[in-house]
Protein backbone atom coordinates (compact mmCIF):
# COMPACT_ATOMS: atom_id res chain seq x y z
CA UNK A 1 0.00 0.00 0.00
CA UNK A 2 1.30 3.46 -0.84
CA UNK A 3 2.18 5.67 2.08
CA UNK A 4 2.95 9.18 3.18
CA UNK A 5 5.90 9.63 5.54
CA UNK A 6 6.10 12.84 7.57
CA UNK A 7 9.62 13.49 8.82
CA UNK A 8 9.43 15.26 12.16
CA UNK A 9 12.40 16.84 13.88
CA UNK A 10 14.51 19.91 14.50
CA UNK A 11 16.93 21.52 12.08
CA UNK A 12 19.97 19.31 11.47
CA UNK A 13 18.51 16.04 12.77
CA UNK A 14 18.82 14.16 9.47
CA UNK A 15 15.41 14.55 7.83
CA UNK A 16 16.81 15.26 4.38
CA UNK A 17 19.25 12.36 4.65
CA UNK A 18 16.40 9.96 5.46
CA UNK A 19 14.18 11.44 2.74
CA UNK A 20 16.98 11.02 0.20
CA UNK A 21 17.48 7.42 1.30
CA UNK A 22 13.76 6.66 0.87
CA UNK A 23 13.80 8.33 -2.55
CA UNK A 24 16.90 6.53 -3.80
CA UNK A 25 16.23 3.10 -2.31
CA UNK A 26 12.45 2.78 -2.12
CA UNK A 27 11.09 5.04 -4.87
CA UNK A 28 9.49 7.61 -2.57
CA UNK A 29 8.84 11.02 -4.03
CA UNK A 30 10.58 13.57 -1.81
CA UNK A 31 9.30 17.07 -1.15
CA UNK A 32 11.19 19.63 0.91
CA UNK A 33 9.56 22.92 1.82
CA UNK A 34 13.06 24.44 1.89
CA UNK A 35 13.53 23.57 -1.80
CA UNK A 36 10.39 25.45 -2.73
CA UNK A 37 11.04 28.39 -0.40
CA UNK A 38 14.62 29.06 -1.47
CA UNK A 39 13.97 28.58 -5.19
CA UNK A 40 10.82 30.71 -5.23
CA UNK A 41 11.64 33.40 -2.68
CA UNK A 42 15.32 33.21 -1.70
CA UNK A 43 16.31 34.19 1.83
CA UNK A 44 13.54 36.02 3.69
CA UNK A 45 14.38 37.87 6.90
CA UNK A 46 10.85 39.04 7.73
CA UNK A 47 9.30 36.21 9.76
CA UNK A 48 5.70 37.10 8.88
CA UNK A 49 6.44 37.05 5.16
CA UNK A 50 8.49 33.87 5.59
CA UNK A 51 5.59 32.10 7.35
CA UNK A 52 3.05 33.31 4.79
CA UNK A 53 5.17 32.02 1.90
CA UNK A 54 5.95 28.78 3.71
CA UNK A 55 2.24 28.10 4.23
CA UNK A 56 1.59 28.69 0.52
CA UNK A 57 4.38 26.29 -0.44
CA UNK A 58 3.11 23.62 1.94
CA UNK A 59 -0.46 23.85 0.63
CA UNK A 60 0.82 23.52 -2.94
CA UNK A 61 2.89 20.48 -1.96
CA UNK A 62 -0.07 18.95 -0.10
CA UNK A 63 -2.20 19.20 -3.23
CA UNK A 64 0.47 17.53 -5.36
CA UNK A 65 0.97 14.89 -2.66
CA UNK A 66 -2.74 13.98 -2.69
CA UNK A 67 -2.56 13.45 -6.45
CA UNK A 68 0.54 11.29 -6.13
CA UNK A 69 -0.89 9.18 -3.33
CA UNK A 70 -4.07 8.70 -5.37
CA UNK A 71 -1.85 7.47 -8.21
CA UNK A 72 -0.31 4.86 -5.81
CA UNK A 73 2.99 6.66 -5.28
CA UNK A 74 4.86 6.81 -1.97
CA UNK A 75 5.70 10.30 -0.73
CA UNK A 76 8.02 11.61 1.98
CA UNK A 77 7.58 15.15 3.29
CA UNK A 78 10.73 16.72 4.70
CA UNK A 79 9.13 19.64 6.57
CA UNK A 80 9.91 19.07 10.26
CA UNK A 81 6.27 19.10 11.40
CA UNK A 82 7.22 21.19 14.39
CA UNK A 83 3.89 21.40 16.19
CA UNK A 84 1.25 18.92 17.26
CA UNK A 85 -1.36 21.06 15.51
CA UNK A 86 0.53 20.84 12.21
CA UNK A 87 0.95 17.07 12.55
CA UNK A 88 -2.76 16.64 13.32
CA UNK A 89 -3.74 18.95 10.45
CA UNK A 90 -1.71 16.92 7.95
CA UNK A 91 -2.87 13.57 9.32
CA UNK A 92 -6.47 14.78 8.97
CA UNK A 93 -5.81 16.19 5.49
CA UNK A 94 -4.55 12.77 4.41
CA UNK A 95 -6.89 10.66 6.56
CA UNK A 96 -7.76 8.41 3.61
CA UNK A 97 -4.12 7.41 3.14
CA UNK A 98 -1.49 5.48 5.07
CA UNK A 99 0.34 8.22 7.01
CA UNK A 100 3.38 7.57 9.21
CA UNK A 101 5.13 10.17 11.35
CA UNK A 102 8.83 9.46 11.80
CA UNK A 103 10.45 11.43 14.62
CA UNK A 104 14.19 12.03 14.35
CA UNK A 105 15.35 12.96 17.81
CA UNK A 106 18.89 14.15 18.53
CA UNK A 107 20.58 15.70 21.50
CA UNK A 108 21.41 19.41 21.14
CA UNK A 109 25.18 18.88 20.81
CA UNK A 110 24.77 16.37 17.97
CA UNK A 111 22.29 18.68 16.22
CA UNK A 112 24.76 21.57 16.45
CA UNK A 113 27.62 19.42 15.17
CA UNK A 114 25.57 18.38 12.13
CA UNK A 115 24.45 21.95 11.47
CA UNK A 116 28.03 23.19 11.64
CA UNK A 117 29.08 20.55 9.13
CA UNK A 118 26.16 21.45 6.86
CA UNK A 119 26.90 25.19 7.16
CA UNK A 120 30.43 24.61 5.89
CA UNK A 121 29.08 22.91 2.73
CA UNK A 122 25.72 24.61 2.10
CA UNK A 123 23.76 23.49 -0.93
CA UNK A 124 21.31 25.72 -2.79
CA UNK A 125 18.33 24.27 -0.88
CA UNK A 126 19.78 24.76 2.60
CA UNK A 127 19.65 27.66 5.02
CA UNK A 128 22.63 28.81 7.06
CA UNK A 129 21.73 28.23 10.72
CA UNK A 130 23.89 29.57 13.54
CA UNK A 131 23.66 28.40 17.15
CA UNK A 132 21.47 31.32 18.26
CA UNK A 133 19.02 30.66 15.40
CA UNK A 134 19.02 26.96 16.23
CA UNK A 135 18.13 27.74 19.85
CA UNK A 136 15.32 30.11 18.82
CA UNK A 137 13.91 27.56 16.38
CA UNK A 138 14.29 24.71 18.88
CA UNK A 139 12.24 26.61 21.45
CA UNK A 140 9.32 26.48 18.98
CA UNK A 141 9.53 22.71 18.42
CA UNK A 142 6.88 20.59 20.13
CA UNK A 143 8.15 17.08 20.72
CA UNK A 144 5.60 14.43 19.74
CA UNK A 145 3.82 13.06 22.79
CA UNK A 146 0.66 11.00 22.99
CA UNK A 147 0.72 10.74 19.20
CA UNK A 148 1.12 7.81 16.86
CA UNK A 149 4.70 8.07 15.62
CA UNK A 150 7.85 6.07 14.96
CA UNK A 151 11.09 7.12 16.64
CA UNK A 152 13.91 6.81 14.12
CA UNK A 153 16.61 4.44 15.39
CA UNK A 154 18.36 3.33 12.22
CA UNK A 155 17.65 2.67 8.55
CA UNK A 156 16.88 -1.05 8.93
CA UNK A 157 14.41 -0.43 11.75
CA UNK A 158 12.76 2.31 9.71
CA UNK A 159 12.44 0.04 6.68
CA UNK A 160 10.83 -2.59 8.90
CA UNK A 161 8.48 -0.05 10.57
CA UNK A 162 7.39 1.21 7.13
CA UNK A 163 7.13 -2.35 5.74
CA UNK A 164 9.46 -1.53 2.84
CA UNK A 165 12.26 -4.08 3.32
Protein Blocks (a to p, Z undefined) as FASTA:
>chain_A
ZZddddeddehilmmmmmmmmmmmnopacddfklmmmmmnopafblklmmmmmmmmmmmm
mmmmmmmmmnopacdddehpmafklmmmmmmmmmmbccddddddddfklmmmmmmmmmmm
ccfkbccddfklmmmmmmmpccdehiacdddfbfmlmmmmnopZZ
